[in-house]
Amino acid sequence: MKTAGYWIEKLGLQKHPEGGWYREVYLSADVVPHTGLPAGFRGERSFSTSIYYLLQGNDYSAFHRIKSDEVWHYYAGTSPVEIVAIENGNLKKLLLGNDPETGQKFQLVVPKNTWFAAHLADNKGFALAGCTVSPGFHFDDFELAGYNLLNDLPEIKEKIKPLLNPRYK
């Protein structure tokens, strides 16, 4: 079994601003013009982008949302990834992993504009995943949740607080 350190080095991963490790793998050369995108986008976007994304130990992807659907893919590791999404004020937990007998999925879709976070189901392990976004990811379309999300969702605030980025109070 390969380790998290092996994948970080072999794939040339770097620290991600929202937590974990990543590297862009694909950025479509073809673009959708601004006029061809839904409302809310500024500027053109690549048709599609993809990254490698690795979580290890207590790493987590803090609550955030983007303006495009995001497909998560599981590649390798010793722990499934729990994706925690907020839908209509309720928490929805999905498991990304390689054991369908326990409800894990090899691929999961997080719908556009959905607040979500990700962490390991077992913080003694690691998971190597991939994320594909279409229209392609651009940091202009990324919103990191602040602690004001707790005020908006008081009934689930204790469950989401550990997955907020403490730098964005």
Buried (B, 14 or more C-beta within 10 A) or exposed (E): EEEBEEBBEEBEBEEBEBBBBBBEEEEBEEBBEEEEBEEEBEEBBBEBBBBBBBBBEEBBBBBBBBBBBBBBBBBBBBBBBBBBBBEEEEBEEBBBBBEEEEEBBEEBBBEBEBBBBBBBBEBEBBBBBBBBBBBBBBEEBEEBBBEEBBEEBEEBBEEBEEBBBEEBE
